[in-house]
Amino acid sequence: MSTTESASSRYATLEDWSSTDLVAAIVEGQFAAIAAVQAASAPIATAIDQGSERLARGGRLIYLGAGTSGRISGQDAAELPPTFNWPYERAINLMAGGQGAIFRAVEGAEDREELAIAALDEVDVGPDDVVIGLAASGRTPYAIAGLIHARSKGALTIGIYNNRGGRIGEVCDIPILIETGIEVLSGSTRMKAGTAQKAALNAISTGVMIKLGFVYRGLMVEMRPTNVKLRDRAAKMIATLTGTDYDTALATLDAADGSIKLATVMLSQSADRRAAEQMLDAASGNLRRAIGP
């Protein structure tokens, strides 16, 4: 069986290859990683559907991982607030060895089952939460113990792993096996396996946000315009959605204190700020329900 820990005779003389051949082999692995994610599209879709139901009730996305998996999940969690205005306290990354391990490896932390349980208890994991555990090997004690504990508390548990037979798939509600196989560097799961995990998380978190109404006509209408570039992007979104000119869109964005949704309702419905806020409140913040398709 080809696993992330296996070695391939194909790469036995890797150190003698030209740089061009090295690049070709590494990039080939990235293509294979995405193909493996595509093969796992069914359970990923299930994770989106069931995850959005829990989060609609006020739950949180909680990630569990060690090493590369923990760093990848940390990136996904960190990008949800600026992209979708998702509350920081509802995107939690629990990393084996603590947050410092994101930047500097903490050896042996992945074997500490009690650390995962303690971290989940500290955030009071519960039935409305969605807990995603990641482990390329499928047998990382930290992720496995965390998923078992979260499941016992009623949370929806999702396991993402890259080796068939990994125990992580046995202890969660939705197992997502992404068989990336042998790495160019045997056991270096920051490569193919890491790429596959990142793509899977992109699909899950983005899919969930779309289901929750945080996207309208393919645009990030919940985005926070926190810098010049994003302010410009926000004004262009508003102009596109309302058919108005850029300057009017920008001025309305400012009048709405940077809320793309509020500015869009104000312009599309010819409403003042108070009336637009009431429309959004009546639609539970969903722009599509507030102004129609």
Buried (B, 14 or more C-beta within 10 A) or exposed (E): EEBBEEEEEEBEEEEEEEEEEBEEBBEEBBEBBBEBBEEBEEBBEBBBEBBBBBBBEEBBBBBBBBBBBBBBBBBBBBBBBBBBBBEEEBBBBBBBBEEEBBEEBBEEBBEBBEBBBEBBEEEEBBEBBBBBBBBBBBBBBBBBBBBBBBBEBEBBBBBBBBBEEBBBBEBBBBBBBBBBBBBBBEBBBBBBBBBBBBBBBBBBBBBBBBBBBBBBEEBBBBBBBEEEEBBEBBBBBBBBBBEBEEEBBBBBBEBBEBBBBBBBBBBBBEBEBEEBBEBBEEBEBBBEBBBEE
